[in-house]
Amino acid sequence: MSDLESFREEVRDWLNANCPEEMRRPMESEADAVWGGKKGQYSEPQLLWLERMAAKGWTVPEWPTEYGGGGLSKEEAKVLRAEMRTIKARSPLQSFGIWMLGPALLKYGTHEQKLEHLPRIARGEIRWAQGYSEPNAGSDLAALMTKCEDKGDHYLINGQKIWTSYADQADWIFALVRTDFEAKKHEGISFILVDMDQPGVTTKPIKLISGKSPFCETFFD
Ligand SMILES: Cc1cc2nc3c(=O)[nH]c(=O)nc-3n(C[C@H](O)[C@H](O)[C@H](O)COP(=O)(O)OP(=O)(O)OC[C@H]3O[C@@H](n4cnc5c(N)ncnc54)[C@H](O)[C@@H]3O)c2cc1C
């Protein structure tokens, strides 16, 4: 038997023993999705499934194990996904941290930044929002004006983000801010990670015509 085939058997056995029955049914509503974070309220099977998958590193199967991942190869991760589909297992965790921030940190972050943030993303402890768009910076993202000043021991941020999906549910936000007002429009922009639980950071939901919406405005005062 090839290594990949024995891995498949191992995965199949583990999933059968560890995926709760309730997590093998299609999601019926948004409430069935687990986004993690400090504000999330989840059922026992949802939490159990998340905990078990995170302990294996399988919420982010291809990330390195030292950062909370499963350390799987592309082929192994494909096997895991296929076996999950076979038993109709739900994704244990949806996350902008996994889809958007994690890959950027893996490529550009320092070892300390990776150690601090990636394992908490992998375990679903911190829910992240994305703060790029502004009222006057949509498709033309380089028009962004949120100002960030280096004050030595802290950064001072003033400005507004818009269309920040689920920001009212998030714990931290990764944002693009202007750190150099003299530079050309497409330069002088920095990528910053902000704890939203601090004075001066507020969010306000935006209602769409349907009456609900994931979108928010996020203010830095
Ligand atoms: C599902 C979803 C989730 C999102 N979540 C987030 C989020 O969490 N955080 C975040 O920061 N952003 C998010 N965005 C992006 C944000 O909502 C805006 O859609 C995006 O910034 C585009 O800006 P805008 O809506 O102001 O449109 P505009 O940039 O004003 O564009 C309006 C129209 O004009 C057209 N247009 C723009 N420029 C030109 C040009 N030079 N020439 C010709 N036509 C042009 C565009 O194609 C478009 O049809 C999300 C978007 C979607 C769809």
The ligand as a Gaussian input file, in Angstrom:
#p B3LYP/6-31G(d) Opt

LIG

0 1
 C      -19.188000      40.069000      -0.640000
 C      -18.219000      41.216000      -0.459000
 C      -17.567000      41.360000       0.769000
 C      -16.680000      42.407000       0.965000
 N      -16.055000      42.507000       2.179000
 C      -15.171000      43.494000       2.376000
 C      -14.493000      43.605000       3.633000
 O      -14.719000      42.803000       4.553000
 N      -13.596000      44.593000       3.784000
 C      -13.311000      45.469000       2.801000
 O      -12.472000      46.339000       3.003000
 N      -13.950000      45.421000       1.598000
 C      -14.871000      44.449000       1.373000
 N      -15.507000      44.355000       0.145000
 C      -15.208000      45.334000      -0.928000
 C      -16.148000      46.525000      -0.884000
 O      -17.403000      46.133000      -0.450000
 C      -16.362000      47.220000      -2.232000
 O      -17.142000      46.390000      -3.033000
 C      -15.132000      47.504000      -2.985000
 O      -14.229000      48.239000      -2.210000
 C      -15.522000      48.297000      -4.243000
 O      -15.770000      49.617000      -3.883000
 P      -17.133000      50.415000      -4.132000
 O      -18.293000      49.568000      -3.741000
 O      -16.956000      51.748000      -3.501000
 O      -17.261000      50.574000      -5.685000
 P      -16.540000      51.622000      -6.662000
 O      -15.080000      51.472000      -6.589000
 O      -17.112000      53.002000      -6.429000
 O      -17.056000      51.105000      -8.035000
 C      -18.418000      51.304000      -8.451000
 C      -18.546000      50.916000      -9.899000
 O      -17.693000      51.714000     -10.723000
 C      -16.805000      50.857000     -11.461000
 N      -15.486000      51.527000     -11.531000
 C      -14.662000      51.812000     -10.496000
 N      -13.558000      52.441000     -10.944000
 C      -13.681000      52.523000     -12.291000
 C      -12.857000      53.076000     -13.311000
 N      -11.684000      53.669000     -13.044000
 N      -13.324000      53.004000     -14.575000
 C      -14.501000      52.414000     -14.875000
 N      -15.321000      51.876000     -13.944000
 C      -14.915000      51.946000     -12.684000
 C      -16.717000      49.546000     -10.708000
 O      -16.401000      48.470000     -11.549000
 C      -18.143000      49.443000     -10.165000
 O      -19.022000      48.905000     -11.128000
 C      -16.425000      43.335000      -0.071000
 C      -17.084000      43.185000      -1.291000
 C      -17.960000      42.139000      -1.496000
 C      -18.637000      42.024000      -2.834000

